[in-house]
Amino acid sequence: MRKLTRPLAVTAFFVLSLTALAFLPIDPRSGSDTRTYQPHPPFPQRVSLDVFQEFDLWFVDRTRIHLPLLSTGVAFHAGLLRRSTDRRLIVGRDGWLFWTDDFDFPATMVDFRGHMRFTEAEVKTANQRLLAMRDQLATCDARGLIVIAPNKQSIYGEYLDNAGSRAKTRLDDLLPRLDPQARKMLLDLRKPLRAAKAQDPSMPLYFKTDTHWNDLGAYFGYRAIIEALAKQIPVSNLSLAAFDQFTTDVKPFIRGDLSVIMLSARDWFPDVQVGVWRKTDGNIPFYGGSGRLILLGDSFSLALKRYFLPHFAEVRSGPYVNTPAELKEGQGKPSAVVFEMVERYLPYINVQNIDWTQFCPH
């Protein structure tokens, strides 16, 4: 039945669109001095070799001036059919939106389906990069940690397909192939986030309408990171990482990058933000620890920094691409350098050949 109704629905929408485009007098340029604008491309008057190009120019121009029709298109595709109008995005069940996991176009979630692997040469390079980070930071008695923030589908894959079991991903394949010493440099956050999800399924760790984790997901990522660091260096105020030191609230969220920026369909995909706030009783310091932490990362790291403040005397953060010069400066050596990357950027382990000694005092 769906194979029949979907083409009929699309055909009906296309016919209605052409009717509106041809006859509706809506034009945002009316009432202004239109002499600064190019005239409307005319509808093709005859059949020629250029007829399709002429029709395309006419159609695009008429679509541009009929903004209400664009909203109707969004309502039809995203609201009614629950289908993405962006080929890099997939609409899952219950309003969950998922971004492509390996730059595949259109999005096929090739890594999620278990079809991505590192070659032997790539695994060898990953080993070299991880051990280089360890050895170079050791020259100033600092510790390093590469943290993998999970793709949303690695935690909420049940909203993407109906599979009872998950396929082995590129990260699953990489971890056992690394040298043991290199493997110690890498922290996979999928396990602690899956455990947190299982403990309280009613509290989402990711936005349904955004590519990122929310404050609660970032909290459980932070807690796994601080516990891993505590096994390598002294960490002050470790008890402040416990969940009972925080309070949560849930509010509507209407700024999802997938629903708003990619689909222009904010009103069709409701979402919530789970806020996490450290309890303040007057005894919790802003910077209350010792040592210096450098946090490098992508957009997932933006929600992490504030959690680390009570544990170090100084926390510096910034992107791992075009690292700001101020991150290479500071008062003394770093205690630790944490390098966060989201799972879909995993190949960057091989691309980012960073000189880690730049973060050590000269």
Secondary structure as the mmCIF struct_conf table of DSSP 4:
data_model
#
loop_
_struct_conf.conf_type_id
_struct_conf.id
_struct_conf.beg_label_comp_id
_struct_conf.beg_label_asym_id
_struct_conf.beg_label_seq_id
_struct_conf.end_label_comp_id
_struct_conf.end_label_asym_id
_struct_conf.end_label_seq_id
HELX_RH_AL_P HELX_RH_AL_P1 ARG A 2 PHE A 23
TURN_TY1_P TURN_TY1_P1 PRO A 28 GLY A 31
BEND BEND1 SER A 32 SER A 32
HELX_RH_3T_P HELX_RH_3T_P1 THR A 34 THR A 36
BEND BEND2 TYR A 37 TYR A 37
HELX_LH_PP_P HELX_LH_PP_P1 GLN A 38 PRO A 44
BEND BEND3 ARG A 46 ARG A 46
TURN_TY1_P TURN_TY1_P2 LEU A 49 ASP A 50
HELX_RH_AL_P HELX_RH_AL_P2 VAL A 51 ILE A 65
HELX_RH_AL_P HELX_RH_AL_P3 LEU A 67 VAL A 74
HELX_RH_PI_P HELX_RH_PI_P1 ALA A 75 LEU A 80
BEND BEND4 LEU A 81 LEU A 81
BEND BEND5 THR A 85 ASP A 86
TURN_TY1_P TURN_TY1_P3 ARG A 87 ARG A 88
STRN STRN1 LEU A 89 VAL A 91
HELX_RH_3T_P HELX_RH_3T_P2 ARG A 93 GLY A 95
STRN STRN2 LEU A 97 TRP A 99
BEND BEND6 ASP A 101 PHE A 103
BEND BEND7 PHE A 105 PRO A 106
TURN_TY1_P TURN_TY1_P4 VAL A 110 GLY A 114
HELX_RH_AL_P HELX_RH_AL_P4 GLU A 120 ALA A 138
TURN_TY1_P TURN_TY1_P5 THR A 139 ASP A 141
STRN STRN3 ARG A 143 ALA A 149
HELX_LH_PP_P HELX_LH_PP_P2 PRO A 150 ASN A 151
HELX_RH_AL_P HELX_RH_AL_P5 LYS A 152 TYR A 156
HELX_RH_3T_P HELX_RH_3T_P3 GLY A 157 TYR A 159
TURN_TY1_P TURN_TY1_P6 LEU A 160 LEU A 160
BEND BEND8 GLY A 164 SER A 165
HELX_LH_PP_P HELX_LH_PP_P3 ARG A 166 LYS A 168
HELX_RH_AL_P HELX_RH_AL_P6 ARG A 170 LEU A 174
HELX_RH_3T_P HELX_RH_3T_P4 LEU A 175 ARG A 177
BEND BEND9 LEU A 178 LEU A 178
HELX_RH_AL_P HELX_RH_AL_P7 PRO A 180 ARG A 183
TURN_TY1_P TURN_TY1_P7 LYS A 184 MET A 185
STRN STRN4 LEU A 186 ASP A 188
HELX_RH_AL_P HELX_RH_AL_P8 ARG A 190 GLN A 199
TURN_TY1_P TURN_TY1_P8 PRO A 201 SER A 202
BEND BEND10 MET A 203 MET A 203
BEND BEND11 LEU A 205 LEU A 205
STRN STRN5 TYR A 206 TYR A 206
BEND BEND12 LYS A 208 HIS A 212
STRN STRN6 TRP A 213 TRP A 213
HELX_RH_AL_P HELX_RH_AL_P9 ASP A 215 ALA A 230
TURN_TY1_P TURN_TY1_P9 LYS A 231 GLN A 232
BEND BEND13 ILE A 233 ILE A 233
TURN_TY1_P TURN_TY1_P10 SER A 236 ASN A 237
HELX_RH_3T_P HELX_RH_3T_P5 LEU A 238 ALA A 241
BEND BEND14 ALA A 242 ALA A 242
HELX_RH_3T_P HELX_RH_3T_P6 PHE A 243 GLN A 245
STRN STRN7 PHE A 246 PRO A 252
HELX_RH_PI_P HELX_RH_PI_P2 ASP A 257 MET A 262
TURN_TY1_P TURN_TY1_P11 LEU A 263 LEU A 263
BEND BEND15 SER A 264 SER A 264
HELX_RH_3T_P HELX_RH_3T_P7 ARG A 266 TRP A 268
BEND BEND16 PHE A 269 PHE A 269
STRN STRN8 VAL A 272 ARG A 278
BEND BEND17 GLY A 282 GLY A 282
BEND BEND18 PHE A 286 TYR A 287
BEND BEND19 GLY A 289 GLY A 291
STRN STRN9 ARG A 292 GLY A 297
BEND BEND20 ASP A 298 ASP A 298
HELX_RH_3T_P HELX_RH_3T_P8 SER A 299 ALA A 303
TURN_TY1_P TURN_TY1_P12 LEU A 304 LEU A 304
HELX_RH_AL_P HELX_RH_AL_P10 LYS A 305 PHE A 308
HELX_RH_3T_P HELX_RH_3T_P9 LEU A 309 HIS A 311
BEND BEND21 ALA A 313 ALA A 313
STRN STRN10 GLU A 314 PRO A 319
BEND BEND22 TYR A 320 ASN A 322
HELX_RH_3T_P HELX_RH_3T_P10 ALA A 325 LYS A 328
BEND BEND23 GLY A 330 GLY A 332
BEND BEND24 SER A 335 SER A 335
STRN STRN11 ALA A 336 VAL A 342
HELX_RH_3T_P HELX_RH_3T_P11 GLU A 343 TYR A 345
TURN_TY1_P TURN_TY1_P13 LEU A 346 PRO A 347
HELX_RH_AL_P HELX_RH_AL_P11 TYR A 348 VAL A 351
HELX_RH_3T_P HELX_RH_3T_P12 TRP A 356 PHE A 359
BEND BEND25 CYS A 360 CYS A 360
#
